[in-house]
Amino acid sequence: MPQRDTPMIFSTHPLHPRPTAMLAGHGDLVIASAVDPVTLADEARDADIVIVRANLPPVLFERAPKLRAAIRHGAGLDMIPIDAATKAGVLVANVPGANARTVAEHVLWTSMALLRKFRRVDRDLRQKGWLAGRDHANDGNDLSGRTMGIIGFGAVGRNVAAMAANGFGLDVIVNSRSAKDLPAYVRFASLDGLVTESDIVVLCCPLTPETTGLINRERIARMKPGGLLINVSRGPVVDDEALIDALSSGHVGGAALDVFVTQPLPADHPYFGFDNVIVTPHMAGITEESMMRMGIGAAEETLRVLAGDLPINLRNPEVINHYRRRFPS
């Protein structure tokens, strides 16, 4: 393959027009033809920068000798094998907070939709008529006055808490790795205390070895009868089998699930069989506005690296010496 005269900026997905325009003239923007591991590793061979919205295979970093940085289009870093990137001398960066408010709006929207039985109302209104749909209102509930427990208090969790407490009058309790610097309108609780006390449990934590399986059968059993579970973190945080059993028994009153262990979610998955489960295709953080913000953030980091600077949101600082040996100033 001929040597490129300009840098190659490889993106796993198309970018919003604003960041696309920002990158014009600074490199050749190449969009992946598919997002399977083989295709990504093959098509990124000549990349100087990879902008990430799909899981990258570790082998990609072994096969891309010019690669300077893998930049996450968003906050979660589980799509980037950081150990492989660091071993190869590649910078890893992300765009924290760019879609946090968007995700928080999704949490409040799905909370209200579950409490007001929206799926049942919509289904019966369309299929059985006005009165059949309206009848579900008798079993609906207000959002205000309830207790919301938020697990994970990063940018998303903080936005959810602010909206819930200040906009809807909820009592908000949180659990995070640190109980420091909490706003006055929330209170800290242990994990078990949070799931026991909350009417709505919201998962906003990153996927780590510690959070994998965090919402297991024991913690689901501790939830209030009829309590709601909302997951905007990552699928493996929840034990699917335990949640399905609790939905079937009625112990869990409903769930809003945006992320899953297997994505796309198989069409025959049991979650689709519950009319008190809202299933969305990993879109809680996606709107036109958030895509613009995340894309601009990724483009800004890309331009910094191409100019010889380090990313502002560098997530593997231990790589700097290796990186500088690969790309001397």
C-alpha positions as CSV (number, residue, x, y, z in Angstrom):
1,M,0.0,0.0,0.0
2,P,1.5,3.4,-0.9
3,Q,2.7,5.7,1.8
4,R,0.2,8.4,2.8
5,D,1.3,12.1,2.5
6,T,-1.4,13.2,5.1
7,P,-2.4,11.5,8.3
8,M,-5.1,8.9,8.3
9,I,-7.9,9.5,10.8
10,F,-9.8,6.3,11.0
11,S,-13.3,6.3,12.6
12,T,-15.3,3.3,13.4
13,H,-18.5,5.3,12.6
14,P,-19.4,8.4,10.6
15,L,-19.0,11.7,12.5
16,H,-21.4,14.6,12.9
17,P,-20.9,17.3,10.2
18,R,-19.3,19.8,12.6
19,P,-16.4,17.6,13.7
20,T,-16.0,16.3,10.2
21,A,-15.5,19.9,9.0
22,M,-13.0,20.5,11.9
23,L,-10.8,17.6,10.7
24,A,-10.9,18.5,7.0
25,G,-7.5,19.6,5.8
26,H,-5.8,17.9,8.8
27,G,-5.9,14.3,7.6
28,D,-7.8,11.8,5.5
29,L,-11.0,10.8,7.4
30,V,-11.7,7.2,6.7
31,I,-14.9,5.5,8.0
32,A,-14.8,1.7,8.7
33,S,-16.8,-0.4,6.2
34,A,-17.9,-2.7,9.1
35,V,-17.2,-2.9,12.8
36,D,-16.3,-6.6,13.2
37,P,-12.8,-7.1,14.7
38,V,-11.2,-8.5,11.5
39,T,-12.4,-5.5,9.4
40,L,-11.3,-2.9,12.0
41,A,-7.9,-4.4,12.5
42,D,-7.4,-4.6,8.7
43,E,-8.7,-1.2,7.8
44,A,-6.8,0.6,10.6
45,R,-3.4,-0.6,9.6
46,D,-2.3,2.8,8.2
47,A,-4.1,4.9,10.8
48,D,-2.5,7.7,12.7
49,I,-5.6,8.2,14.9
50,V,-8.6,5.9,15.6
51,I,-11.8,7.5,16.8
52,V,-13.7,4.8,18.7
53,R,-17.4,3.9,18.8
54,A,-17.0,0.1,18.6
55,N,-15.0,-2.5,20.4
56,L,-11.4,-2.5,19.2
57,P,-9.6,-5.8,19.0
58,P,-6.2,-5.9,20.8
59,V,-4.5,-7.1,17.6
60,L,-5.3,-3.7,16.0
61,F,-2.6,-2.1,18.0
62,E,0.0,-4.7,16.9
63,R,-0.8,-4.1,13.2
64,A,-0.9,-0.3,13.1
65,P,2.7,1.0,13.3
66,K,1.8,4.6,12.8
67,L,-1.0,4.7,15.3
68,R,-0.6,7.6,17.8
69,A,-3.9,7.6,19.7
70,A,-7.2,5.8,20.2
71,I,-9.8,8.4,21.1
72,R,-13.1,7.4,22.5
73,H,-16.1,9.2,21.0
74,G,-17.7,9.4,24.4
75,A,-16.7,8.5,27.9
76,G,-16.8,4.8,28.5
77,L,-13.4,3.1,27.9
78,D,-14.4,-0.5,27.9
79,M,-14.4,-0.4,24.0
80,I,-10.6,0.2,24.0
81,P,-8.2,-2.5,25.3
82,I,-6.1,-0.1,27.2
83,D,-3.4,-2.6,28.1
84,A,-2.8,-3.5,24.5
85,A,-2.7,0.2,23.5
86,T,-0.3,1.0,26.3
87,K,2.0,-1.9,25.3
88,A,2.0,-0.6,21.8
89,G,2.9,3.0,22.9
90,V,-0.5,4.4,21.9
91,L,-2.3,7.2,23.7
92,V,-5.8,6.6,24.9
93,A,-8.2,9.5,25.4
94,N,-11.9,10.1,25.8
95,V,-14.5,12.8,25.9
96,P,-16.0,12.7,29.5
97,G,-19.3,14.4,30.2
98,A,-20.2,15.3,26.6
99,N,-23.4,13.3,26.6
100,A,-24.0,13.1,30.4
101,R,-27.0,15.4,30.4
102,T,-28.5,13.4,27.4
103,V,-28.2,10.2,29.3
104,A,-29.7,11.8,32.4
105,E,-32.7,12.9,30.4
106,H,-33.1,9.3,29.2
107,V,-33.1,8.1,32.8
108,L,-35.9,10.5,33.9
109,W,-37.9,9.9,30.7
110,T,-37.9,6.1,31.2
111,S,-38.6,6.4,34.9
112,M,-41.8,8.3,34.1
113,A,-42.7,6.0,31.3
114,L,-42.4,3.0,33.6
115,L,-44.4,4.6,36.4
116,R,-47.1,5.8,34.1
117,K,-47.3,2.3,32.3
118,F,-46.6,3.9,29.0
119,R,-46.0,0.7,27.0
120,R,-49.3,-0.8,28.2
121,V,-51.2,2.5,27.6
122,D,-49.8,2.9,24.1
123,R,-50.4,-0.8,23.2
124,D,-54.0,-0.9,24.4
125,L,-55.0,2.5,23.1
126,R,-53.9,1.4,19.6
127,Q,-55.3,-2.1,19.8
128,K,-58.4,-1.9,22.1
129,G,-59.4,1.8,22.1
130,W,-59.4,4.9,24.1
131,L,-60.9,3.6,27.3
132,A,-58.7,0.5,27.4
133,G,-55.6,2.7,27.2
134,R,-56.9,5.2,29.7
135,D,-57.7,2.6,32.2
136,H,-54.0,2.0,32.9
137,A,-53.8,5.5,34.4
138,N,-55.5,4.3,37.5
139,D,-52.4,2.2,38.3
140,G,-49.9,4.9,37.3
141,N,-47.7,6.7,39.8
142,D,-46.1,10.1,40.3
143,L,-42.3,10.4,40.0
144,S,-42.0,13.2,42.6
145,G,-41.7,12.1,46.2
146,R,-40.0,8.8,45.4
147,T,-36.5,7.7,46.3
148,M,-34.0,7.3,43.5
149,G,-30.8,5.4,44.2
150,I,-27.9,6.1,41.8
151,I,-25.0,3.7,41.6
152,G,-22.0,5.5,40.1
153,F,-21.6,9.3,40.6
154,G,-19.5,10.4,37.7
155,A,-20.8,13.0,35.2
156,V,-23.9,11.0,34.3
157,G,-24.8,10.2,37.9
158,R,-24.4,13.8,39.0
159,N,-26.6,15.0,36.1
160,V,-29.3,12.4,37.0
161,A,-29.1,13.5,40.7
162,A,-29.4,17.2,39.9
163,M,-32.5,16.7,37.6
164,A,-34.1,14.2,40.0
165,A,-33.7,16.2,43.2
166,N,-34.0,19.8,41.9
167,G,-36.4,19.2,39.0
168,F,-38.7,16.4,40.2
169,G,-38.5,16.5,44.0
170,L,-37.1,13.0,44.5
171,D,-35.1,11.9,47.5
172,V,-31.7,10.9,46.0
173,I,-29.2,8.5,47.5
174,V,-26.0,7.6,45.9
175,N,-23.2,5.1,46.0
176,S,-19.8,5.7,44.5
177,R,-16.2,4.8,45.1
178,S,-15.9,8.0,47.2
179,A,-18.3,9.7,49.5
180,K,-16.5,13.0,49.3
181,D,-17.7,16.2,47.6
182,L,-21.3,15.2,47.4
183,P,-23.9,17.9,46.8
184,A,-26.2,18.8,49.6
185,Y,-29.2,17.4,47.9
186,V,-28.0,13.8,47.9
187,R,-26.9,11.4,50.7
188,F,-24.5,8.5,50.6
189,A,-25.5,4.9,51.2
190,S,-23.9,1.5,51.0
191,L,-24.8,-0.6,48.0
192,D,-27.1,-2.9,49.9
193,G,-28.6,0.0,51.7
194,L,-29.3,1.8,48.5
195,V,-31.0,-1.1,46.7
196,T,-33.1,-1.7,49.9
197,E,-34.3,1.8,50.2
198,S,-34.8,2.9,46.6
199,D,-38.0,2.9,44.6
200,I,-35.9,3.4,41.5
201,V,-32.3,2.0,41.2
202,V,-30.3,3.7,38.4
203,L,-27.0,2.1,37.2
204,C,-24.5,4.8,36.0
205,C,-21.3,3.0,37.0
206,P,-18.4,2.1,34.6
207,L,-17.9,-1.6,33.7
208,T,-15.0,-2.9,35.8
209,P,-14.1,-6.2,37.4
210,E,-15.7,-4.9,40.6
211,T,-19.0,-3.8,38.9
212,T,-19.4,-6.9,36.8
213,G,-22.4,-8.8,38.2
214,L,-23.0,-6.0,40.8
215,I,-26.8,-6.3,40.5
216,N,-26.9,-10.0,41.3
217,R,-29.7,-12.2,42.6
218,E,-29.0,-11.3,46.2
219,R,-29.2,-7.5,45.6
220,I,-32.3,-7.8,43.4
221,A,-33.9,-9.7,46.2
222,R,-33.2,-6.7,48.5
223,M,-35.0,-4.3,46.2
224,K,-38.4,-3.0,47.3
225,P,-41.3,-5.1,45.9
226,G,-42.4,-3.4,42.7
227,G,-39.1,-1.3,42.5
228,L,-37.7,-0.2,39.2
229,L,-34.3,-0.8,37.7
230,I,-32.7,1.4,35.1
231,N,-29.4,0.5,33.4
232,V,-27.5,3.1,31.4
233,S,-24.1,1.7,32.4
234,R,-23.1,-1.6,30.8
235,G,-25.0,-4.9,30.4
236,P,-22.7,-7.1,32.4
237,V,-23.4,-5.0,35.5
238,V,-26.7,-6.9,35.8
239,D,-27.3,-10.6,36.2
240,D,-29.8,-11.1,33.4
241,E,-31.2,-14.4,34.6
242,A,-31.8,-13.1,38.1
243,L,-33.5,-10.0,36.7
244,I,-35.7,-12.0,34.4
245,D,-36.8,-14.2,37.3
246,A,-37.6,-11.1,39.4
247,L,-39.6,-9.6,36.6
248,S,-41.5,-12.8,36.1
249,S,-42.4,-13.1,39.8
250,G,-43.4,-9.4,40.0
251,H,-40.8,-8.6,42.6
252,V,-39.3,-6.1,40.2
253,G,-42.0,-3.8,38.9
254,G,-40.3,-2.8,35.8
255,A,-37.0,-2.1,34.1
256,A,-35.5,0.2,31.5
257,L,-32.5,-1.3,29.8
258,D,-30.3,0.4,27.3
259,V,-27.3,-1.8,27.5
260,F,-26.9,-5.6,27.3
261,V,-24.3,-8.3,27.6
262,T,-24.9,-9.2,23.9
263,Q,-25.5,-6.4,21.5
264,P,-27.5,-6.3,19.4
265,L,-30.0,-8.0,21.7
266,P,-31.3,-11.2,20.1
267,A,-34.9,-10.8,18.8
268,D,-36.0,-13.7,20.9
269,H,-34.6,-12.4,24.2
270,P,-37.0,-12.8,27.2
271,Y,-36.8,-9.0,27.9
272,F,-38.9,-8.4,24.8
273,G,-41.7,-10.5,26.4
274,F,-42.4,-8.1,29.3
275,D,-44.7,-5.2,28.8
276,N,-43.1,-3.5,31.9
277,V,-39.6,-3.5,30.4
278,I,-38.4,-0.7,28.1
279,V,-35.7,-1.9,25.8
280,T,-33.6,0.7,23.9
281,P,-30.7,-0.1,21.5
282,H,-27.8,1.6,23.5
283,M,-29.0,5.0,22.6
284,A,-29.4,6.8,26.0
285,G,-26.6,9.1,25.2
286,I,-27.4,9.7,21.5
287,T,-29.1,12.7,20.2
288,E,-28.1,15.1,17.4
289,E,-26.8,17.5,20.0
290,S,-24.8,15.0,21.9
291,M,-23.3,13.5,18.8
292,M,-22.1,16.9,17.9
293,R,-20.6,17.5,21.3
294,M,-18.9,14.1,21.5
295,G,-17.6,14.4,17.9
296,I,-16.2,17.9,18.5
297,G,-14.4,16.7,21.6
298,A,-12.9,13.7,19.8
299,A,-11.9,16.0,16.9
300,E,-10.3,18.5,19.3
301,E,-8.2,15.7,20.9
302,T,-7.3,14.4,17.4
303,L,-6.0,17.8,16.4
304,R,-4.0,18.1,19.6
305,V,-2.2,14.8,19.0
306,L,-1.6,15.5,15.3
307,A,0.0,18.8,16.4
308,G,2.4,16.9,18.7
309,D,0.6,17.6,22.0
310,L,-0.9,15.2,24.5
311,P,-4.7,14.8,24.8
312,I,-6.3,16.8,27.6
313,N,-8.2,13.7,28.7
314,L,-5.3,11.2,28.5
315,R,-6.4,8.0,30.2
316,N,-3.1,6.0,30.2
317,P,-0.4,8.5,31.3
318,E,2.0,5.6,31.9
319,V,2.4,5.4,28.2
320,I,4.0,8.8,27.7
321,N,7.6,7.8,27.8
322,H,7.0,4.9,25.3
323,Y,5.0,7.2,23.1
324,R,7.7,9.9,23.1
325,R,10.2,7.3,22.0
326,R,8.0,6.3,19.1
327,F,7.2,9.9,18.1
328,P,10.1,12.2,19.3
329,S,9.1,15.9,19.4
